[in-house]
Amino acid sequence: MIYTWASITAVVVAVVVDLWIVRTRLLTTRLFWASYGIVLFFQFIVNGILTGLGIVQYAPSGILGLRVFFAPVEDIGFGFGLVTLTLVLWMRYGRFRRGGPVERPVDAGSER
């Protein structure tokens, strides 16, 4: 059940980082959930192909055994954690922040 615990940890870390540490509150927006629905749709397609063809196999001792389509429920949680944490950190440290693009200093010697 190690994959189960990794999945639970990924979800908890993503939620805590979003709501209480970085405070982007991404999880409270409709845009996030609409976007995540699209990501989840394609995750099911890819997971279905990989597990349906036997390219990826899961040890029964590593997962709960619950599946949504072909995907172990842990894949959904782990994917949620990874996508959410990536977006939260992008919003906090990436190119775009609230209020528009972050100003980058221009190197005086660079050509345009």
Backbone as JSON Lines, residues from 0, in Angstrom:
{"i":0,"aa":"M","n":[0.81,-1.19,0.0],"ca":[0.0,0.0,0.0],"c":[0.85,1.26,0.0]}
{"i":1,"aa":"I","n":[2.1,1.11,-0.39],"ca":[2.98,2.28,-0.4],"c":[2.52,3.32,-1.42]}
{"i":2,"aa":"Y","n":[1.98,2.87,-2.56],"ca":[1.49,3.82,-3.56],"c":[0.26,4.55,-3.03]}
{"i":3,"aa":"T","n":[-0.53,3.87,-2.24],"ca":[-1.7,4.49,-1.62],"c":[-1.27,5.63,-0.71]}
{"i":4,"aa":"W","n":[-0.27,5.38,0.13],"ca":[0.21,6.43,1.04],"c":[0.88,7.57,0.29]}
{"i":5,"aa":"A","n":[1.59,7.26,-0.77],"ca":[2.19,8.33,-1.59],"c":[1.11,9.2,-2.22]}
{"i":6,"aa":"S","n":[0.04,8.58,-2.66],"ca":[-1.08,9.31,-3.26],"c":[-1.76,10.21,-2.24]}
{"i":7,"aa":"I","n":[-2.04,9.67,-1.07],"ca":[-2.67,10.46,0.0],"c":[-1.77,11.62,0.39]}
{"i":8,"aa":"T","n":[-0.48,11.36,0.51],"ca":[0.48,12.41,0.87],"c":[0.5,13.5,-0.2]}
{"i":9,"aa":"A","n":[0.49,13.12,-1.47],"ca":[0.51,14.1,-2.56],"c":[-0.72,15.01,-2.51]}
{"i":10,"aa":"V","n":[-1.88,14.44,-2.24],"ca":[-3.11,15.24,-2.16],"c":[-3.05,16.19,-0.97]}
{"i":11,"aa":"V","n":[-2.67,15.67,0.19],"ca":[-2.62,16.5,1.41],"c":[-1.61,17.63,1.25]}
{"i":12,"aa":"V","n":[-0.42,17.32,0.75],"ca":[0.61,18.35,0.57],"c":[0.12,19.43,-0.4]}
{"i":13,"aa":"A","n":[-0.49,19.04,-1.51],"ca":[-0.98,20.02,-2.49],"c":[-2.04,20.93,-1.88]}
{"i":14,"aa":"V","n":[-2.96,20.36,-1.13],"ca":[-4.03,21.16,-0.51],"c":[-3.46,22.11,0.54]}
{"i":15,"aa":"V","n":[-2.58,21.6,1.39],"ca":[-1.99,22.43,2.45],"c":[-1.16,23.56,1.84]}
{"i":16,"aa":"V","n":[-0.34,23.24,0.85],"ca":[0.49,24.27,0.22],"c":[-0.4,25.33,-0.43]}
{"i":17,"aa":"D","n":[-1.45,24.91,-1.13],"ca":[-2.32,25.88,-1.8],"c":[-3.09,26.76,-0.82]}
{"i":18,"aa":"L","n":[-3.73,26.15,0.15],"ca":[-4.65,26.9,1.0],"c":[-3.99,27.59,2.2]}
{"i":19,"aa":"W","n":[-2.91,27.02,2.73],"ca":[-2.36,27.57,3.96],"c":[-0.92,28.05,3.9]}
{"i":20,"aa":"I","n":[-0.12,27.56,2.98],"ca":[1.28,27.99,2.94],"c":[1.47,29.08,1.89]}
{"i":21,"aa":"V","n":[1.21,28.77,0.64],"ca":[1.37,29.75,-0.44],"c":[0.15,30.66,-0.54]}
{"i":22,"aa":"R","n":[-1.01,30.13,-0.2],"ca":[-2.28,30.87,-0.15],"c":[-2.71,31.42,-1.51]}
{"i":23,"aa":"T","n":[-2.5,30.64,-2.55],"ca":[-3.01,31.06,-3.86],"c":[-4.51,30.83,-3.96]}
{"i":24,"aa":"R","n":[-5.03,29.93,-3.15],"ca":[-6.46,29.59,-3.14],"c":[-6.94,29.08,-4.5]}
{"i":25,"aa":"L","n":[-6.03,28.45,-5.21],"ca":[-6.35,27.91,-6.52],"c":[-7.5,26.91,-6.45]}
{"i":26,"aa":"L","n":[-7.53,26.11,-5.41],"ca":[-8.56,25.08,-5.27],"c":[-9.96,25.64,-5.05]}
{"i":27,"aa":"T","n":[-10.06,26.91,-4.8],"ca":[-11.37,27.53,-4.57],"c":[-11.94,28.17,-5.84]}
{"i":28,"aa":"T","n":[-11.24,28.0,-6.97],"ca":[-11.69,28.66,-8.2],"c":[-12.36,27.67,-9.15]}
{"i":29,"aa":"R","n":[-13.35,28.15,-9.86],"ca":[-14.02,27.33,-10.88],"c":[-13.07,27.02,-12.03]}
{"i":30,"aa":"L","n":[-12.21,27.98,-12.35],"ca":[-11.28,27.78,-13.46],"c":[-10.37,26.58,-13.2]}
{"i":31,"aa":"F","n":[-9.89,26.43,-11.96],"ca":[-9.05,25.28,-11.64],"c":[-9.8,23.99,-11.88]}
{"i":32,"aa":"W","n":[-11.02,23.89,-11.35],"ca":[-11.77,22.64,-11.44],"c":[-12.17,22.32,-12.88]}
{"i":33,"aa":"A","n":[-12.48,23.34,-13.67],"ca":[-12.76,23.11,-15.08],"c":[-11.51,22.6,-15.79]}
{"i":34,"aa":"S","n":[-10.38,23.22,-15.5],"ca":[-9.11,22.81,-16.1],"c":[-8.72,21.41,-15.64]}
{"i":35,"aa":"Y","n":[-8.92,21.14,-14.36],"ca":[-8.56,19.82,-13.83],"c":[-9.43,18.73,-14.46]}
{"i":36,"aa":"G","n":[-10.68,19.05,-14.75],"ca":[-11.54,18.09,-15.43],"c":[-10.98,17.68,-16.78]}
{"i":37,"aa":"I","n":[-10.42,18.64,-17.5],"ca":[-9.78,18.36,-18.79],"c":[-8.55,17.49,-18.59]}
{"i":38,"aa":"V","n":[-7.73,17.84,-17.6],"ca":[-6.53,17.05,-17.3],"c":[-6.92,15.62,-16.93]}
{"i":39,"aa":"L","n":[-7.95,15.48,-16.09],"ca":[-8.39,14.17,-15.64],"c":[-8.9,13.32,-16.81]}
{"i":40,"aa":"F","n":[-9.61,13.94,-17.74],"ca":[-10.1,13.24,-18.93],"c":[-8.93,12.6,-19.68]}
{"i":41,"aa":"F","n":[-7.89,13.39,-19.93],"ca":[-6.74,12.87,-20.67],"c":[-5.92,11.89,-19.82]}
{"i":42,"aa":"Q","n":[-5.92,12.09,-18.51],"ca":[-5.24,11.14,-17.63],"c":[-5.9,9.76,-17.74]}
{"i":43,"aa":"F","n":[-7.23,9.73,-17.78],"ca":[-7.94,8.46,-17.94],"c":[-7.6,7.79,-19.27]}
{"i":44,"aa":"I","n":[-7.51,8.57,-20.33],"ca":[-7.18,8.01,-21.64],"c":[-5.79,7.38,-21.62]}
{"i":45,"aa":"V","n":[-4.81,8.15,-21.16],"ca":[-3.42,7.65,-21.13],"c":[-3.3,6.47,-20.18]}
{"i":46,"aa":"N","n":[-3.9,6.57,-19.01],"ca":[-3.84,5.48,-18.04],"c":[-4.52,4.23,-18.6]}
{"i":47,"aa":"G","n":[-5.64,4.43,-19.3],"ca":[-6.33,3.29,-19.89],"c":[-5.47,2.58,-20.92]}
{"i":48,"aa":"I","n":[-4.77,3.35,-21.73],"ca":[-3.89,2.76,-22.74],"c":[-2.74,2.02,-22.07]}
{"i":49,"aa":"L","n":[-2.08,2.68,-21.12],"ca":[-0.9,2.07,-20.49],"c":[-1.24,0.83,-19.67]}
{"i":50,"aa":"T","n":[-2.32,0.88,-18.91],"ca":[-2.69,-0.29,-18.1],"c":[-3.45,-1.33,-18.92]}
{"i":51,"aa":"G","n":[-4.27,-0.88,-19.87],"ca":[-5.02,-1.81,-20.71],"c":[-4.13,-2.67,-21.58]}
{"i":52,"aa":"L","n":[-3.04,-2.11,-22.06],"ca":[-2.09,-2.87,-22.88],"c":[-1.05,-3.61,-22.04]}
{"i":53,"aa":"G","n":[-1.1,-3.43,-20.74],"ca":[-0.16,-4.12,-19.86],"c":[1.22,-3.49,-19.82]}
{"i":54,"aa":"I","n":[1.35,-2.27,-20.34],"ca":[2.63,-1.57,-20.3],"c":[2.98,-1.21,-18.86]}
{"i":55,"aa":"V","n":[1.97,-0.77,-18.12],"ca":[2.13,-0.46,-16.7],"c":[1.29,-1.43,-15.91]}
{"i":56,"aa":"Q","n":[1.9,-2.06,-14.92],"ca":[1.18,-2.99,-14.06],"c":[1.42,-2.59,-12.61]}
{"i":57,"aa":"Y","n":[0.43,-2.84,-11.79],"ca":[0.51,-2.46,-10.38],"c":[0.5,-3.72,-9.52]}
{"i":58,"aa":"A","n":[1.41,-3.77,-8.56],"ca":[1.41,-4.88,-7.61],"c":[0.18,-4.75,-6.72]}
{"i":59,"aa":"P","n":[-0.59,-5.8,-6.59],"ca":[-1.8,-5.73,-5.77],"c":[-1.52,-5.29,-4.33]}
{"i":60,"aa":"S","n":[-0.34,-5.58,-3.83],"ca":[0.0,-5.18,-2.46],"c":[0.3,-3.69,-2.35]}
{"i":61,"aa":"G","n":[0.53,-3.02,-3.47],"ca":[0.88,-1.6,-3.46],"c":[-0.29,-0.66,-3.58]}
{"i":62,"aa":"I","n":[-1.46,-1.19,-3.96],"ca":[-2.63,-0.34,-4.18],"c":[-3.84,-0.91,-3.44]}
{"i":63,"aa":"L","n":[-4.9,-0.1,-3.34],"ca":[-6.13,-0.55,-2.69],"c":[-6.9,-1.55,-3.54]}
{"i":64,"aa":"G","n":[-6.76,-1.44,-4.85],"ca":[-7.49,-2.31,-5.75],"c":[-8.72,-1.66,-6.34]}
{"i":65,"aa":"L","n":[-9.09,-0.47,-5.86],"ca":[-10.21,0.27,-6.43],"c":[-9.76,0.95,-7.7]}
{"i":66,"aa":"R","n":[-10.57,0.82,-8.75],"ca":[-10.2,1.42,-10.03],"c":[-11.34,2.26,-10.58]}
{"i":67,"aa":"V","n":[-10.97,3.35,-11.24],"ca":[-11.91,4.16,-11.99],"c":[-11.51,3.97,-13.45]}
{"i":68,"aa":"F","n":[-12.38,3.35,-14.22],"ca":[-12.03,2.86,-15.55],"c":[-10.86,1.9,-15.37]}
{"i":69,"aa":"F","n":[-9.73,2.15,-15.97],"ca":[-8.57,1.29,-15.78],"c":[-7.64,1.81,-14.68]}
{"i":70,"aa":"A","n":[-7.85,3.04,-14.25],"ca":[-6.9,3.71,-13.36],"c":[-7.12,3.33,-11.9]}
{"i":71,"aa":"P","n":[-6.06,2.91,-11.23],"ca":[-6.19,2.75,-9.78],"c":[-6.51,4.11,-9.16]}
{"i":72,"aa":"V","n":[-7.32,4.1,-8.14],"ca":[-7.74,5.35,-7.5],"c":[-6.52,6.16,-7.04]}
{"i":73,"aa":"E","n":[-5.43,5.47,-6.73],"ca":[-4.21,6.16,-6.32],"c":[-3.64,7.04,-7.43]}
{"i":74,"aa":"D","n":[-3.77,6.59,-8.68],"ca":[-3.28,7.4,-9.8],"c":[-4.0,8.74,-9.87]}
{"i":75,"aa":"I","n":[-5.29,8.72,-9.59],"ca":[-6.08,9.95,-9.63],"c":[-5.6,10.9,-8.54]}
{"i":76,"aa":"G","n":[-5.4,10.39,-7.33],"ca":[-4.92,11.23,-6.23],"c":[-3.52,11.75,-6.47]}
{"i":77,"aa":"F","n":[-2.65,10.88,-6.94],"ca":[-1.27,11.28,-7.18],"c":[-1.2,12.32,-8.3]}
{"i":78,"aa":"G","n":[-1.96,12.1,-9.37],"ca":[-2.01,13.07,-10.46],"c":[-2.55,14.41,-10.0]}
{"i":79,"aa":"F","n":[-3.6,14.38,-9.17],"ca":[-4.16,15.61,-8.62],"c":[-3.1,16.37,-7.83]}
{"i":80,"aa":"G","n":[-2.37,15.67,-6.97],"ca":[-1.34,16.32,-6.17],"c":[-0.25,16.94,-7.02]}
{"i":81,"aa":"L","n":[0.2,16.22,-8.03],"ca":[1.27,16.73,-8.89],"c":[0.83,17.93,-9.71]}
{"i":82,"aa":"V","n":[-0.35,17.84,-10.33],"ca":[-0.85,18.94,-11.15],"c":[-1.12,20.17,-10.28]}
{"i":83,"aa":"T","n":[-1.78,19.96,-9.16],"ca":[-2.13,21.08,-8.29],"c":[-0.89,21.76,-7.74]}
{"i":84,"aa":"L","n":[0.05,20.99,-7.24],"ca":[1.27,21.58,-6.68],"c":[2.06,22.33,-7.75]}
{"i":85,"aa":"T","n":[2.13,21.79,-8.94],"ca":[2.81,22.47,-10.04],"c":[2.16,23.82,-10.34]}
{"i":86,"aa":"L","n":[0.84,23.84,-10.44],"ca":[0.14,25.09,-10.74],"c":[0.26,26.1,-9.61]}
{"i":87,"aa":"V","n":[0.16,25.63,-8.38],"ca":[0.29,26.54,-7.23],"c":[1.67,27.18,-7.21]}
{"i":88,"aa":"L","n":[2.7,26.38,-7.39],"ca":[4.06,26.92,-7.37],"c":[4.31,27.81,-8.59]}
{"i":89,"aa":"W","n":[3.71,27.48,-9.72],"ca":[3.83,28.34,-10.9],"c":[3.21,29.7,-10.62]}
{"i":90,"aa":"M","n":[2.03,29.69,-10.01],"ca":[1.37,30.96,-9.69],"c":[2.18,31.79,-8.7]}
{"i":91,"aa":"R","n":[2.83,31.12,-7.78],"ca":[3.58,31.84,-6.75],"c":[4.94,32.31,-7.25]}
{"i":92,"aa":"Y","n":[5.65,31.45,-7.94],"ca":[7.03,31.77,-8.32],"c":[7.23,31.92,-9.82]}
{"i":93,"aa":"G","n":[6.23,31.64,-10.59],"ca":[6.36,31.64,-12.04],"c":[6.22,33.01,-12.65]}
{"i":94,"aa":"R","n":[6.0,32.99,-13.93],"ca":[5.97,34.22,-14.72],"c":[4.78,35.11,-14.36]}
{"i":95,"aa":"F","n":[3.64,34.51,-14.11],"ca":[2.44,35.3,-13.86],"c":[2.05,35.25,-12.38]}
{"i":96,"aa":"R","n":[1.73,36.4,-11.85],"ca":[1.21,36.53,-10.49],"c":[-0.02,37.39,-10.55]}
{"i":97,"aa":"R","n":[-0.71,37.52,-9.45],"ca":[-1.87,38.4,-9.41],"c":[-1.44,39.8,-9.8]}
{"i":98,"aa":"G","n":[-2.2,40.41,-10.67],"ca":[-1.86,41.76,-11.11],"c":[-1.09,41.79,-12.41]}
{"i":99,"aa":"G","n":[-0.78,40.65,-13.0],"ca":[-0.12,40.65,-14.29],"c":[1.26,40.05,-14.26]}
{"i":100,"aa":"P","n":[1.96,40.14,-15.38],"ca":[3.29,39.55,-15.49],"c":[4.28,40.21,-14.54]}
{"i":101,"aa":"V","n":[5.22,39.42,-14.1],"ca":[6.28,39.93,-13.22],"c":[7.3,40.66,-14.08]}
{"i":102,"aa":"E","n":[7.71,41.81,-13.65],"ca":[8.72,42.58,-14.37],"c":[10.07,41.9,-14.21]}
{"i":103,"aa":"R","n":[10.76,41.69,-15.3],"ca":[12.09,41.08,-15.28],"c":[13.11,42.17,-15.6]}
{"i":104,"aa":"P","n":[14.19,42.23,-14.85],"ca":[15.21,43.23,-15.16],"c":[15.85,42.92,-16.51]}
{"i":105,"aa":"V","n":[16.14,43.97,-17.26],"ca":[16.76,43.83,-18.58],"c":[18.26,44.0,-18.42]}
{"i":106,"aa":"D","n":[19.02,43.06,-18.97],"ca":[20.47,43.13,-18.94],"c":[20.9,44.22,-19.92]}
{"i":107,"aa":"A","n":[21.67,45.19,-19.44],"ca":[22.08,46.33,-20.27],"c":[22.88,45.9,-21.49]}
{"i":108,"aa":"G","n":[23.59,44.79,-21.41],"ca":[24.44,44.35,-22.52],"c":[23.74,43.42,-23.49]}
{"i":109,"aa":"S","n":[22.49,43.09,-23.25],"ca":[21.82,42.12,-24.12],"c":[21.26,42.8,-25.36]}
{"i":110,"aa":"E","n":[21.22,42.03,-26.44],"ca":[20.65,42.54,-27.69],"c":[19.17,42.22,-27.71]}
{"i":111,"aa":"R","n":[18.42,43.05,-28.39],"ca":[16.98,42.8,-28.51],"c":[16.61,42.35,-29.87]}
